[in-house]
Amino acid sequence: ASLRQRLELKISQQEMAAKMNVPQCNVSRLESGTRTPTLETLQRAAAALGVPLEIRFGSQIIALSGGK
């Protein structure tokens, strides 16, 4: 989902990486799914995109960050 959101916001991988304070290759790996991201990485990505980070268990939603 982060790739679609990043593209909708017209943010480059380099800009996203700067917002997340990580190397650009980390953003590429996150978007390609070649590595399993840590919770910290997911929180940084959500914050960089201004979206909430949520975990779903069936119909139950656990919000981990508020996003915007």
matplotlib code that plots the C-alpha trace (Angstrom):
import matplotlib.pyplot as plt

x = [0.0, 2.9, 3.9, 0.4, 0.2, 3.7, 2.9, -0.4, 1.4, 4.0, 6.9, 10.0, 11.7, 14.6, 12.2, 10.4, 13.7, 14.7, 11.4, 11.9, 15.6, 16.7, 18.6, 16.6, 17.3, 15.2, 12.2, 12.8, 12.9, 9.8, 7.8, 9.1, 8.5, 11.9, 12.4, 10.1, 10.0, 10.3, 7.5, 9.8, 10.1, 6.4, 5.9, 8.4, 6.7, 3.3, 4.6, 6.3, 3.1, 0.9, -1.3, -2.2, -0.6, -3.1, -3.0, -6.1, -7.2, -10.4, -12.8, -10.6, -8.3, -5.3, -4.1, -0.3, 0.0, -2.3, -0.9, -1.6]
y = [0.0, 2.4, 2.5, 3.5, 6.1, 7.5, 7.8, 9.5, 12.0, 12.4, 11.7, 10.1, 7.1, 9.5, 12.0, 9.2, 7.9, 11.4, 11.7, 8.2, 9.0, 5.7, 5.0, 5.0, 1.2, 0.6, 2.2, 0.1, -3.0, -2.1, -1.5, -4.6, -6.9, -8.4, -8.1, -8.2, -4.7, -4.1, -2.4, 0.7, 0.8, 0.6, 3.4, 5.6, 4.9, 5.7, 9.0, 9.9, 9.4, 11.0, 8.0, 5.9, 2.5, -0.1, -3.8, -5.8, -9.0, -9.9, -7.0, -5.7, -2.8, -1.8, 1.7, 2.1, 5.7, 8.5, 9.5, 13.1]
z = [0.0, 0.7, -3.0, -4.2, -1.5, -2.2, -5.9, -5.2, -3.1, -5.9, -3.5, -4.9, -3.2, -2.3, -0.7, 1.2, 2.4, 3.7, 5.6, 7.1, 7.8, 6.0, 2.8, -0.4, -0.8, 2.3, 0.7, -2.4, -0.4, 1.6, -1.6, -3.4, -0.4, -0.7, 3.1, 6.0, 7.5, 11.2, 13.1, 13.4, 9.6, 9.1, 11.7, 9.9, 6.5, 7.9, 9.4, 6.2, 4.2, 6.9, 7.3, 10.3, 10.9, 11.8, 12.5, 11.8, 13.4, 11.6, 12.3, 15.2, 14.4, 16.6, 15.7, 16.3, 15.1, 14.3, 10.9, 10.0]

ax = plt.figure().add_subplot(projection="3d")
ax.plot(x, y, z, "-o")
ax.set_aspect("equal")
plt.show()
